[in-house]
Amino acid sequence: MLIDPTITWRLAEERMAAETDPRRRAVLATMIAHMRAEAAADVDAIMATVSPHACYHNLGASPVDRAPKDPAEIRAFYQRLADGDCFRQALDVETITLDCDTAFIQGRMRMAYPGRIVAAMGRDVDDPAAYYLYESRMAIFWAFDTDGLVSAEDTYPTGDGFAGLRKLAAEEVPPAPSAAYLDAPPR
C-alpha cells in the first residue's frame, strides 16, 4: 500500500518493546498514542496527548512558520485536518533518536490530499473529487513536558511536497481514518 498509516508507529512500537527506562517508555507511549489518534482523525484523542503549554513549529520548506502556537490553535489545526479529510497519511519512520524529554524521527511522509483542498491551496487540479499525492522527506522533533505530554511537534519537511503533483489512482487512496487504529495499545 502506498500510504499505510501503521508504518508511522511501527518503529516506535519496536523501540518500546526493547525500552526499559520508564520515562522513555512514557515518551514513546505518548508519541504512539498521538500517531494512532492522527490515523483515527480523533481530535479529542490527539489533544489528550498534548501539553497545555504546547507550541508547534513548521520549518524547512517555507520561510513562514504557520504551525499552531498554543493548544487552542493546535486543536483547531487538527479539527481542520479532520474536517478536510486530510488524515490519510503515513510517515515511514526510518530512525528514532530518543532521550527522556525529546524524540527525533525522520522518514518519508506521504499524504493523500483531497483535490478540493489542493485547489484551495492554489494548485491546479483536474478533478476536485480525486486525491492527490503529497510526498516529502520529513524530520519531526518532539518535546515532552514533565507529565509526558507533547509540548512541541516541530516538523521539518524538505522541498515542495506537491512538486510533480499527481492524482492518485483509486487503488492508491488509503481507506478513511478509522477508530480501529486506537484499539491496539502500545506494547
N, C-alpha and C positions, 0 to 999 in steps of 0.2 A: 504494500500500500504506500502510495506517495506521501500521504500525510497520516501518520499513525500517532495519535496523542500519547499512547502508552510509552513510546520511546522517550518522552520528555522526562519521566521519573524513573525509568528503568535503572540507570546507573546510580541514581541516588538511593534506590532501594537495595541495590547490590552493596553499596557503601555502608548503608545502615546495617545490613546483615553481618558485616565484619567489624563494625564500630563498637568499642567497649566503653568509651568515655561518655558518661551520662549527658553532659552538656552538648557534646557534638551530636549525640543521638537525638536530643531535643531539637537542635537546629535542623537536622535532617528531617525529622518528623514534621516540623512546621513547613519546611520547603516542599516536601512531598504532598502534604495536605493542600498547600497553596496551588501546586501544579495540578493536582487532581480536581480541585474546585474550579480552576480555569477550564479544564477539559469538560467539566459538567456545566459550565456557564452559570454557576451558582454564586451569585454575588454575595449573599449572606455568608456562605461557607468561605469564600475568599476573604471577606472582611474579618472573619473570625481569626484569621492568621496574621492580620495587620495590626501593628502597634498604633496606639492612639497618638503617637508622635511621629508617624511615618512621613517620609518625604521621598519622592521618586525623582529620577533624572533620566533623560534620554539623550545620549551624547554620541557623537561619532559621525552619523550620516547627515546630520543637519546642523547648521550653525546656531539654530534656535532650539532651546530645550523647552518642549511643550508638555513635559510629563507633569502629572498632578503633584502638588506640593503639600497636601495635608489629607487626613482621612476622608473628609467630605469630598474633596476633589478626586481622591482615589476611588471612592465608591461610585461617584458619577462617571468616571472613566470606565470602570468595569461594567456599569449598567449600560453605557452607550455601546460597548462591545457586545454585550449580551443582546440588547435590543436590535443591533445591526447584524446579528448572526455572524460575528467576526471572531468566534472562538473555535473555528475549525482550523486548528494549528498544531504544530509539533516542533519542538526543539530537540533535534537529535544530539543530545548531550554527549560529547566525546571525552570531556575531562571535568573533574570536580576538584577544586582545592578548598580545603575546609580547615577552619580553626574554631575556637569557642564562640566567636561573635560574628564571623563572616563566612560566606561561601562564595566562591567564584566558579561559574560554569561557562562553558563555551561549546558551540557546535553550529549546526546548520538549522536555521529557522525556515520553516515552510508554513504558509498560511493560505487558506482558500478564502479570498475576499469576494463578497457578492458584487456583481458588476455595478449595481446601483451605487454602492459605496465607493467603488473605484472611480466611477463617473463623477460623484460628488467631490472627489479629491482633485478633479480637473483632468483626469486621464481619459483618453479616447477608448471607448469600448464599443464593440459592435452588438453586444447583447447584454442589456442591464439585468436580465434574469439569470445569466450564467455566473459561474465563479471563475475568478482569475487568480493566478499564482503569484504570491509574494515569496521571494526566496533571498536569503541573505545569510552570511556568516554573522553570528551574534555572540557577544560575551555579555554575561549578566553578573554584576556584583550585588550580592545580597548582604545586608547587615541585619542583625537581630538584637533586640533590646534585652534587658535583664530577665524578662518573662519568656524569652524565646520567640517573641513575635517579630515579624518582618518590619524593620524600621527604615529600610531602604531597599529598593529594587532598581538598580541603575543599569540601564541597557545601553549597549554599545553595538549597534548594527553597522555593517560595512556596506557602503555604497547605497545605491537605489535599488531596493528590493523589488521594484516594479520594472526595472530595466528589462527589456526583452519581453514585455507584458504578453502573456499568452492565456487564452481561455483554456480552462481545464475540461477535459472530456468527462462525460457523466460518470464513468467508472473511476476517475481520479478524485472526485469530490468525496471527502470523508463524510461519514454519517454526522447528523446533527449532534451537538453536545448532549451528553447523557448523564443522568444521576448515577448510572451504573459505575462510573469512574470513581465515585465517592465510596462505594460499597466495600472495596478491599482495603483494609487498614494497612499502613506501612508495617514492615517486619520489625 
